[in-house]
Amino acid sequence: MKKGDVLSVAQLAGIVGAKKTSDLIPLCHPLPLTKVDVSLVPDPSGVPCVHIRCLAKTYGKKFYFPLSRIIFFCICVAFFSI
């Protein structure tokens, strides 16, 4: 059975993770996200690794530090699930 494009699934998992942060972190309020960008690029030198870049923009009075960690966590779970 073919599994599909792993990088696309991981990218989607990161975006969904950003949107669901308030569900994943206890007592976290819903975040007013204005942009979520997840980039996954295989290493060009042939080393078996993937470079991950996550960007999440929001507005408000508070700083939402755990957001990038949630995105990264969701991407890693997607990689190991496929």
N, CA, C and O of each residue as an XYZ file, in Angstrom:
328
protein
N       0.847     -1.175      0.000
C       0.000      0.000      0.000
C       0.894      1.240      0.000
O       1.778      1.371      0.846
N       0.668      2.127     -0.927
C       1.445      3.351     -1.010
C       0.972      4.329      0.070
O      -0.228      4.518      0.265
N       1.912      4.934      0.755
C       1.602      5.813      1.882
C       1.301      7.242      1.458
O       0.614      7.950      2.193
N       1.779      7.694      0.316
C       1.536      9.067     -0.097
C       2.733      9.958      0.182
O       3.793      9.484      0.592
N       2.559     11.229     -0.039
C       3.621     12.208      0.121
C       3.781     12.565      1.597
O       2.939     13.258      2.167
N       4.850     12.094      2.205
C       5.083     12.277      3.636
C       5.238     13.759      3.983
O       4.706     14.210      4.997
N       5.953     14.514      3.163
C       6.189     15.928      3.467
C       4.889     16.737      3.437
O       4.697     17.630      4.262
N       4.005     16.430      2.498
C       2.725     17.149      2.436
C       1.850     16.836      3.646
O       1.193     17.722      4.192
N       1.845     15.577      4.057
C       1.060     15.191      5.236
C       1.624     15.865      6.482
O       0.862     16.340      7.325
N       2.955     15.914      6.609
C       3.579     16.550      7.765
C       3.314     18.055      7.762
O       3.092     18.648      8.818
N       3.336     18.675      6.581
C       3.049     20.105      6.480
C       1.614     20.393      6.923
O       1.365     21.337      7.672
N       0.694     19.587      6.461
C      -0.704     19.749      6.861
C      -0.878     19.535      8.366
O      -1.654     20.244      9.006
N      -0.162     18.564      8.931
C      -0.239     18.323     10.376
C       0.248     19.537     11.162
O      -0.321     19.870     12.201
N       1.290     20.198     10.677
C       1.778     21.396     11.348
C       0.778     22.531     11.310
O       0.599     23.236     12.302
N       0.124     22.713     10.173
C      -0.880     23.779     10.038
C      -2.082     23.497     10.934
O      -2.574     24.392     11.621
N      -2.548     22.256     10.922
C      -3.684     21.890     11.771
C      -3.295     22.024     13.251
O      -4.107     22.450     14.072
N      -2.061     21.662     13.583
C      -1.595     21.807     14.961
C      -1.617     23.256     15.422
O      -1.969     23.548     16.565
N      -1.238     24.161     14.524
C      -1.283     25.586     14.865
C      -2.717     26.038     15.112
O      -2.986     26.798     16.043
N      -3.625     25.569     14.278
C      -5.025     25.973     14.426
C      -5.671     25.363     15.664
O      -6.628     25.923     16.199
N      -5.165     24.229     16.124
C      -5.748     23.521     17.272
C      -4.953     23.704     18.561
O      -5.133     22.938     19.507
N      -4.083     24.700     18.614
C      -3.235     24.897     19.793
C      -4.057     25.024     21.065
O      -3.682     24.473     22.100
N      -5.163     25.734     21.003
C      -5.975     25.915     22.213
C      -6.593     24.603     22.685
O      -6.945     24.475     23.858
N      -6.730     23.627     21.784
C      -7.234     22.312     22.186
C      -6.130     21.428     22.749
O      -6.400     20.526     23.542
N      -4.888     21.683     22.343
C      -3.774     20.830     22.737
C      -3.087     21.277     24.022
O      -2.468     20.463     24.706
N      -3.190     22.568     24.360
C      -2.561     23.099     25.565
C      -3.653     23.454     26.577
O      -4.531     24.262     26.275
N      -3.608     22.869     27.757
C      -4.635     23.176     28.765
C      -4.664     24.667     29.121
O      -3.619     25.303     29.252
N      -5.849     25.203     29.271
C      -6.107     26.592     29.660
C      -5.605     27.618     28.645
O      -5.440     28.789     28.987
N      -5.365     27.207     27.428
C      -4.930     28.140     26.382
C      -6.166     28.677     25.662
O      -7.046     27.914     25.262
N      -6.219     29.987     25.505
C      -7.333     30.597     24.785
C      -7.146     30.398     23.285
O      -6.014     30.237     22.828
N      -8.230     30.405     22.510
C      -8.080     30.330     21.052
C      -7.194     31.477     20.549
O      -7.329     32.618     20.992
N      -6.299     31.162     19.631
C      -5.350     32.147     19.136
C      -5.850     32.790     17.850
O      -6.294     32.088     16.941
N      -5.784     34.114     17.761
C      -6.190     34.795     16.524
C      -5.052     34.750     15.495
O      -4.312     35.722     15.347
N      -4.914     33.635     14.792
C      -3.832     33.479     13.828
C      -4.108     34.296     12.572
O      -5.226     34.318     12.059
N      -3.071     34.965     12.091
C      -3.179     35.697     10.835
C      -2.413     35.004      9.717
O      -2.690     35.230      8.539
N      -1.446     34.155     10.084
C      -0.679     33.427      9.078
C      -0.007     32.229      9.720
O       0.511     32.313     10.833
N      -0.022     31.106      9.002
C       0.726     29.914      9.394
C       1.435     29.410      8.141
O       0.803     29.152      7.117
N       2.754     29.275      8.238
C       3.543     28.796      7.111
C       4.474     27.703      7.613
O       5.242     27.913      8.552
N       4.402     26.542      6.987
C       5.249     25.416      7.359
C       5.991     24.966      6.106
O       5.379     24.668      5.081
N       7.310     24.922      6.204
C       8.142     24.527      5.077
C       8.988     23.335      5.476
O       9.690     23.371      6.486
N       8.920     22.273      4.677
C       9.721     21.079      4.910
C      10.538     20.804      3.653
O       9.982     20.589      2.577
N      11.864     20.813      3.796
C      12.751     20.641      2.647
C      13.763     19.547      2.967
O      14.483     19.638      3.962
N      13.822     18.503      2.120
C      14.852     17.478      2.336
C      16.248     18.092      2.207
O      16.450     19.031      1.437
N      17.194     17.565      2.953
C      18.558     18.077      2.915
C      19.140     17.887      1.517
O      19.122     16.772      0.996
N      19.659     18.960      0.894
C      20.165     18.853     -0.473
C      21.463     18.049     -0.596
O      21.810     17.611     -1.693
N      22.183     17.851      0.509
C      23.453     17.126      0.434
C      23.271     15.611      0.450
O      24.242     14.866      0.322
N      22.038     15.159      0.607
C      21.782     13.729      0.620
C      21.731     13.107      2.000
O      21.445     11.917      2.135
N      22.007     13.897      3.026
C      21.904     13.401      4.400
C      20.431     13.105      4.673
O      19.573     13.909      4.307
N      20.114     11.977      5.305
C      18.699     11.641      5.527
C      18.065     12.487      6.630
O      17.831     12.003      7.737
N      17.790     13.754      6.319
C      17.112     14.626      7.274
C      16.268     15.642      6.506
O      16.424     15.817      5.298
N      15.386     16.297      7.225
C      14.487     17.286      6.648
C      14.629     18.580      7.429
O      14.595     18.569      8.660
N      14.789     19.694      6.730
C      14.847     21.002      7.368
C      13.417     21.518      7.513
O      12.676     21.591      6.533
N      13.038     21.870      8.725
C      11.672     22.315      9.016
C      11.700     23.773      9.438
O      12.464     24.159     10.322
N      10.858     24.583      8.797
C      10.718     25.985      9.168
C       9.247     26.252      9.427
O       8.401     25.986      8.573
N       8.939     26.779     10.610
C       7.568     27.074     11.007
C       7.433     28.567     11.276
O       8.271     29.161     11.954
N       6.393     29.158     10.751
C       6.108     30.566     11.014
C       4.628     30.690     11.336
O       3.772     30.249     10.569
N       4.343     31.288     12.469
C       2.958     31.545     12.859
C       2.861     32.988     13.308
O       3.624     33.432     14.165
N       1.926     33.716     12.731
C       1.718     35.108     13.118
C       0.360     35.239     13.783
O      -0.627     34.630     13.369
N       0.343     36.044     14.813
C      -0.882     36.297     15.548
C      -0.868     37.745     16.024
O       0.147     38.431     15.906
N      -1.955     38.192     16.544
C      -2.014     39.528     17.107
C      -2.653     39.433     18.477
O      -3.349     38.465     18.783
N      -2.419     40.424     19.287
C      -2.961     40.422     20.633
C      -1.946     40.963     21.607
O      -0.864     41.403     21.218
N      -2.298     40.929     22.867
C      -1.457     41.513     23.905
C      -0.471     40.518     24.505
O       0.477     40.924     25.177
N      -0.674     39.238     24.277
C       0.172     38.237     24.920
C       1.070     37.567     23.889
O       0.734     37.491     22.708
N       2.202     37.090     24.351
C       3.153     36.384     23.510
C       2.868     34.892     23.606
O       2.816     34.345     24.707
N       2.687     34.238     22.492
C       2.313     32.830     22.466
C       3.518     31.977     22.090
O       3.625     31.511     20.955
N       4.419     31.774     23.035
C       5.655     31.049     22.791
C       5.446     29.594     22.388
O       6.140     29.136     21.481
N       4.533     28.833     23.004
C       4.462     27.403     22.703
C       3.915     27.087     21.315
O       3.903     25.917     20.932
N       3.469     28.058     20.556
C       2.860     27.785     19.261
C       3.818     27.085     18.306
O       3.430     26.108     17.665
N       5.046     27.552     18.195
C       5.995     26.922     17.275
C       6.340     25.508     17.733
O       6.585     24.630     16.905
N       6.361     25.285     19.036
C       6.633     23.932     19.534
C       5.492     22.982     19.215
O       5.732     21.814     18.906
N       4.264     23.456     19.283
C       3.110     22.626     18.924
C       3.170     22.259     17.442
O       2.934     21.108     17.076
N       3.484     23.234     16.595
C       3.591     22.958     15.154
C       4.656     21.894     14.908
O       4.419     20.927     14.184
N       5.834     22.076     15.516
C       6.929     21.127     15.326
C       6.549     19.745     15.834
O       6.851     18.746     15.180
N       5.894     19.667     16.983
C       5.465     18.395     17.546
C       4.504     17.668     16.597
O       4.642     16.466     16.372
N       3.538     18.395     16.047
C       2.567     17.779     15.133
C       3.240     17.260     13.867
O       2.854     16.219     13.336
N       4.250     17.988     13.383
C       4.994     17.528     12.209
C       5.738     16.236     12.535
O       5.717     15.294     11.742
N       6.385     16.182     13.676
C       7.119     14.978     14.064
C       6.195     13.786     14.235
O       6.539     12.675     13.831
N       5.039     13.996     14.822
C       4.073     12.901     14.970
C       3.635     12.399     13.606
O       3.486     11.193     13.407
N       3.428     13.312     12.661
C       3.024     12.906     11.317
C       4.118     12.070     10.656
O       3.816     11.072     10.002
N       5.376     12.460     10.816
C       6.485     11.697     10.229
C       6.530     10.264     10.766
O       6.704      9.315     10.001
N       6.376     10.115     12.065
C       6.499      8.798     12.661
C       5.234      7.961     12.496
O       5.271      6.748     12.701
N       4.121      8.584     12.131
C       2.869      7.861     11.959
C       2.748      7.252     10.567
O       2.006      6.293     10.356
N       3.483      7.819      9.631
C       3.350      7.360      8.230
C       4.272      6.194      7.965
O       4.303      5.672      6.850
